[in-house]
Amino acid sequence: MTNIKGKVVVIMGASSGIGEATTKKLAQEGAKLVIAARREERLKSLVESLPNADISYAVADVTNKEDVQAVVDLAVEKYGRIDVLYNNAGIMPTAPISATRFDEWRQMLDINIMGVLNGIAAVLPIMKKQQSGQIIATDSVAGHVVYPGSAVYCGTKFAVRAIMEGLRQEEKGNNIRSTIISPGAVTTELYTTINDPEARGWVKDLMSKGEEGLALKSSDVADAVAYAISTPETVAVSEILIRPTKQEV
């Protein structure tokens, strides 16, 4: 794709699933990458699998703003700029509100919302100084529709959608673009963050049905991210909603 080669891209939540697939896709397109996640062995393995890529990694927890700042600082130290930040880390422990899973609620708020805000806060001063940049977040179809058993998860994704639109409005004068990528069901490890056994089994089964048009591949979503990054600076792709063909919701 044009307009990706040479761009400095920071990817949070890069160790598996969509983050891993996007890392591979952008490396193939010639981007300069700094990737981060909590699992160092996964990051190391991913970097080693891309011997021709200009890529480095850092261990970071997106709920820790100092960790996120350190990743951004590493990118600036190495490349002198950041063209794209991709906030991809997220969890989906679904359960009815009546189950009152307070710890899960707090964890979802911290990772899905504060994780995105920590990334934005770390990178905004750099992009404002550059007078250019793009901030991308993985949202979800759940950020556009609400369904039973996922009210709190949907709430976090609606929040990300609102934050990213507010970011667009506030920073458009600084030539900073914001994009949300909202996938439907994707074959990833996200189901492992669900502690409710019934819900976990249902989602795991759904995610295995890619061949039936009921789940996307991580690479499908990575292609959408690459498209958003490839657009000219005069084009702001605000939302990409991407569903498996046969998904109902």
QUIURWO-V145626 format. One record per residue. RES is the residue in three letters. PSI is psi in degrees with one decimal (999 if undefined). D_CENTER is the distance of its C-alpha to the mean C-alpha in Angstrom with 2 decimals. Layout:
# QUIURWO-V145626
res->[RES;RES]
psi->[PSI;PSI]
d_center->[D_CENTER;D_CENTER]
This chain:
# QUIURWO-V145626
res->[MET;THR;ASN;ILE;LYS;GLY;LYS;VAL;VAL;VAL;ILE;MET;GLY;ALA;SER;SER;GLY;ILE;GLY;GLU;ALA;THR;THR;LYS;LYS;LEU;ALA;GLN;GLU;GLY;ALA;LYS;LEU;VAL;ILE;ALA;ALA;ARG;ARG;GLU;GLU;ARG;LEU;LYS;SER;LEU;VAL;GLU;SER;LEU;PRO;ASN;ALA;ASP;ILE;SER;TYR;ALA;VAL;ALA;ASP;VAL;THR;ASN;LYS;GLU;ASP;VAL;GLN;ALA;VAL;VAL;ASP;LEU;ALA;VAL;GLU;LYS;TYR;GLY;ARG;ILE;ASP;VAL;LEU;TYR;ASN;ASN;ALA;GLY;ILE;MET;PRO;THR;ALA;PRO;ILE;SER;ALA;THR;ARG;PHE;ASP;GLU;TRP;ARG;GLN;MET;LEU;ASP;ILE;ASN;ILE;MET;GLY;VAL;LEU;ASN;GLY;ILE;ALA;ALA;VAL;LEU;PRO;ILE;MET;LYS;LYS;GLN;GLN;SER;GLY;GLN;ILE;ILE;ALA;THR;ASP;SER;VAL;ALA;GLY;HIS;VAL;VAL;TYR;PRO;GLY;SER;ALA;VAL;TYR;CYS;GLY;THR;LYS;PHE;ALA;VAL;ARG;ALA;ILE;MET;GLU;GLY;LEU;ARG;GLN;GLU;GLU;LYS;GLY;ASN;ASN;ILE;ARG;SER;THR;ILE;ILE;SER;PRO;GLY;ALA;VAL;THR;THR;GLU;LEU;TYR;THR;THR;ILE;ASN;ASP;PRO;GLU;ALA;ARG;GLY;TRP;VAL;LYS;ASP;LEU;MET;SER;LYS;GLY;GLU;GLU;GLY;LEU;ALA;LEU;LYS;SER;SER;ASP;VAL;ALA;ASP;ALA;VAL;ALA;TYR;ALA;ILE;SER;THR;PRO;GLU;THR;VAL;ALA;VAL;SER;GLU;ILE;LEU;ILE;ARG;PRO;THR;LYS;GLN;GLU;VAL]
psi->[141.0;158.7;8.0;-37.8;126.2;-9.5;140.3;116.9;127.9;127.6;117.8;140.3;47.9;1.2;-12.9;174.0;-132.3;-41.1;-43.4;-46.1;-38.3;-38.7;-47.1;-43.0;-47.1;-31.5;-42.0;-31.5;-0.2;18.6;158.0;120.4;138.9;117.7;151.5;151.3;-178.4;-26.7;100.0;-39.5;-35.8;-43.3;-45.8;-44.0;-40.2;-44.2;-42.3;-25.5;-6.7;64.4;-24.4;1.7;151.4;92.3;141.1;165.1;160.1;143.9;128.8;145.1;120.4;-16.8;-11.0;108.1;-28.1;-38.5;-47.4;-42.6;-37.8;-36.1;-45.1;-43.0;-39.1;-44.1;-43.1;-40.8;-40.1;-39.5;-13.1;-0.9;167.8;121.0;-35.8;133.7;128.0;105.0;100.7;-15.3;140.2;157.9;161.9;60.4;90.5;142.2;154.6;152.7;-35.2;-16.8;-11.3;57.9;77.1;-42.8;-40.0;-40.8;-48.3;-42.2;-41.4;-42.7;-42.4;-43.1;-52.2;-32.0;-58.9;-32.8;-41.6;-45.1;-37.8;-40.1;-46.0;-47.2;-37.4;-35.0;-20.7;-45.6;-35.4;-47.3;-35.3;-40.8;-40.3;-24.7;37.9;158.1;163.6;130.8;124.9;142.7;141.7;113.5;-131.7;158.2;-29.5;-7.4;1.5;-27.1;153.3;141.6;155.9;145.2;-9.1;24.2;-42.9;-41.6;-47.4;-40.5;-41.5;-35.8;-32.9;-39.0;-43.8;-41.8;-43.3;-42.7;-43.9;-33.0;-39.8;-39.6;-43.9;-47.8;-39.3;-32.6;5.3;-32.6;-18.6;10.9;30.5;124.7;147.9;141.6;133.7;139.7;117.9;89.5;155.3;-145.2;132.2;141.0;91.2;-172.6;9.6;-31.8;-23.0;-13.3;-0.2;122.0;-22.8;116.5;-41.3;-47.3;-40.2;-45.1;-40.8;-46.3;-40.1;-42.5;-42.3;-42.7;-13.1;2.7;36.8;-38.6;-20.7;6.8;20.9;-4.7;141.5;159.5;153.6;-35.1;-27.0;-41.7;-38.7;-38.0;-37.9;-40.7;-45.7;-38.9;-47.7;-40.8;-30.8;-12.8;154.0;159.8;-19.7;-1.7;122.3;107.2;101.0;-40.5;138.7;113.7;118.7;114.9;153.6;145.2;-38.7;11.1;136.6;-47.2;999]
d_center->[20.06;21.68;20.16;17.56;20.18;20.53;17.49;16.09;12.31;10.60;7.53;6.80;6.67;8.36;11.36;11.11;10.06;7.37;6.60;10.39;11.17;9.36;11.23;14.32;14.16;13.87;16.45;18.65;18.48;19.62;16.84;17.38;14.58;13.96;11.62;11.39;11.31;14.26;16.01;17.99;19.78;16.73;15.61;19.27;19.73;16.86;18.36;21.79;20.93;20.30;23.65;23.85;20.50;20.38;17.87;17.93;16.09;16.28;16.08;14.27;13.59;11.21;14.00;16.39;16.44;18.83;16.57;13.79;16.71;18.10;15.16;15.43;19.19;19.14;17.53;20.13;22.87;22.29;21.70;22.93;20.05;16.32;15.58;11.80;9.19;5.51;4.12;1.69;5.34;7.33;10.87;13.22;16.83;18.70;22.35;24.80;25.25;28.79;27.62;26.92;24.34;24.14;22.39;19.54;19.30;19.18;16.56;14.23;15.08;14.59;11.16;9.53;11.50;13.04;10.12;8.61;12.30;13.03;10.70;12.27;15.64;15.62;14.95;16.87;20.34;19.76;18.55;21.41;23.81;22.72;22.90;19.91;16.17;12.96;10.00;6.96;4.65;3.65;7.25;9.92;13.55;14.23;13.39;16.32;18.77;20.01;21.59;23.73;22.49;19.03;20.13;18.39;15.02;15.55;16.64;13.47;11.54;14.54;14.32;10.85;12.39;15.49;14.14;12.38;15.68;17.70;16.00;16.93;20.42;20.98;19.90;20.96;24.22;22.61;21.12;17.52;15.35;12.41;10.38;8.52;7.76;9.61;10.55;13.62;14.58;12.99;14.90;12.83;13.89;12.31;15.95;17.06;15.77;18.32;21.68;23.82;25.56;26.23;22.77;21.29;23.86;23.27;19.51;20.15;22.87;20.84;18.11;21.05;22.32;20.55;24.00;25.14;22.56;20.97;17.65;15.39;14.80;11.50;13.15;13.62;10.00;9.91;13.04;11.69;9.20;12.37;14.51;12.89;13.26;16.72;18.15;20.77;20.41;22.60;20.15;17.34;15.30;14.35;13.00;12.58;13.62;13.89;16.08;18.24;21.64;23.42;21.02;23.15;20.94]
